[in-house]
């Protein structure tokens, strides 16, 4: 009987709690959260790719904190000149991702691949190949120390650099970093300290291009950060051919990595072209480049199936697609050479 009465007491207490009024502030808080949840799901469906930012309102005494969800649309990626011109619509037999491609036998001048090779586009840090060529041909003392100044800081794109203002390195070290790691401040300092100054150096860059027959090429500065540095794939093949004749440029551009001491720090740099580390490649000279207007760019001299080839890839869409295009061309040349060899063996066996 006592147990029965005790159970009745618990039941009465339970139903009395259910009947108690819910705190008004708690109810409002639950309603707000429920409403925001619905809004978040609805907006997310309408705005794909949008970023969510939570904006907190100030806490008011006696009131609950409310959070307002603000959807910030993501800006579309900046189109390259090649994309704007519709060059990516042009198809080729290897389905290359670069909108511009040019592959030529260095010895015979036979053109193996040609895709939009006369299109004049920004060339980004491929520019540094001309910068390095002029510095090397001038036979300037490579041991001479050069200071990085505020003039070398990128005001075109706002890119960063580990070479702080005030850093002192030899001309040889700057040339190494400019070619191997595409160091912008290093390249600018090389042009700035050239005898006659930066303006004279840029004039020499354009003069050298004309002498080499690069009629579609124009330079306005020595780094490639400006989209006004422009050329065609056919012109760049000429530049690669001439630069490959310089032993110093061959050595520095294909260096896998390099360390430099700056004050009490040691900076480690790596080659921007991962193919130089591959045992499957025999690269004699290379240079990469990228700015949004130019897309991903790559020029190389490499031996494939016993042939010395000059390869130019401009305005490649993805970060790794220029490398993939080079690999695709390499496999195609190797397969073509193998087929030619088999055909030749078959003809000899019939004779």
Buried (B, 14 or more C-beta within 10 A) or exposed (E): EEEEEEEEEEEEEEEEEEEEEEEEEEEEBEEBEEEBEEEEEEBEEEBEEBEEEEEEEEEEEEEEEBEEBEBEEEEEEEEBBBBEBEBBEBEBEBEBBBBBBBBBBBEEEEEBBBBBBEBBBBBBBBBBBBBBBBBBBEEBEBEEEBEBBEEBBBEBBEEEBBBEEEBEBBBBBBBBBBBBBBBBBBBBBBBBBBEEEBEEBBEBBBEBBEEBEBEBBBBBBBBBBBBEBBBBBBBBBBBBBBBBEBEBBBEBBBBEEBEBEBEEEEBEBBBBBEBBEEEEBEBBBBBBBBBBBBBBBBBBBBEBBEBBBBBBBBBBBEEEBBBBBBBBBBEBBEEEBEEEEEEEEEEEEEE
